[in-house]
């Protein structure tokens, strides 16, 4: 039996042991962990790595059976089913190949029982059996074609609530002279009604928006509004001054509703969104989110508009984001009160930015913050030290909600799939250990019980 004098030597080691035990994750489905510093979740959120070893996973989508479809760039479409214990406690039960096609590189959707996926030139469809997780290869057809260009090669797909197929095509380089001409089809989002005859991208369908350098993420708000996130140019100068570090801003753009698409010109490659105001040449009364002109965009032989013309003749973004954060997807929650955006991160900036899954609050179908805000973005999951990026951190791409209200995302650079769960008591990190939320009351209670057992 320990005497009272020996009690003082016991608590520290015992508390550490009990804390480790109390922090141990009870999820037996999954022990995956990252090979880089563990991401950090916002308060009230838990996360877990669900799958790894994939080849550049991009767009993700849940089918009607609850399985996750993943577009692996350069490989095809893969289907994952899960053992699900709730919260962020899931593990892969089965992984199968649905479509083997190395030309597929990004887009993925389901429309009227058909699986849709994109190459740089075509949107393909196949009849899809969600129960079996298979396609009928004999039904393969091309829905949209003639989209090949240099530069940006991803073709994002979105099926709206009215069964419209929206397709986004980016620029043929940093600054794309062809984008000045609407009929080129460069830097457009277009809407199509699929048929048995392939539609030509540039001349078919309806213009959702143009003058959009590379709008990789597209989403429909629950009220029917169509939104996109745009990756703007690199290495920009204005009046002989290098402004590329903090300009131009990335953009959140509004394109009207599914019943009334605006078809507006958003300015590229002639007009850009202001983000960094400090040291900006001849800023005048321009504010964050306003459009500005440059005297000669790279390779564009068109007389530049004035700043005033940029703001009166072209559609400005609803919000601007930090330059080079590279937003690649956007989804809304069920009531439309938040947009979730994957920021893939910078490559050409001395100090890395982005590399996070983030939230933008919405009110009445519009961003809660004003256009000039620089505080509209709240990180939900981030890398703890951006100095590790891009080589030792996750880089989010595709986003998808499951039927349980959990937010999933892909990280193409690390070949991983993550799940984010909101609320509850299980704050799991990537290593499968709880995120150090050990109750002091529980530790004290356990310590007291231990003292009783040893006869104090």
Secondary structure, DSSP 8 states (H G I E B T S, - for coil): ---HHHHTTTHHHHHHHHHHHHHS----S-----SSS--EE-TTEEEEEEE---SSEEEEEE-TTS-EEEEETTTEEEEEEEEE-STT-EEEEEEEEEEE-TT--S-EEEETTEEEEE-SS-EEEEEEETTTTEEEEEEEEEEEE----SS---EEEEE-TT--EEEEE--SSSS-GGGGSGGG-TTEEEEE---SS-EETTTSSEEEEES-S---EEEE-TTSEEEEEE---SS-EETTEE-TTT-S-EEEEEEEETTEE--EE--TTTEEE----TT-TT-TT--TT-EEE-SS-TT--S----HHHHHHHS---SEEE-TT--EEEEEE-TTSSEEEEEE---SSSSS----EEEEEEEETTEESS-TT-S--EEEEEE-S-GGGTTTTS--EEEEEE-TTS-EEEEETTTTEEEEEEESSS--B-TTSSB-S---HHHHHHHHHHHHHHTT-
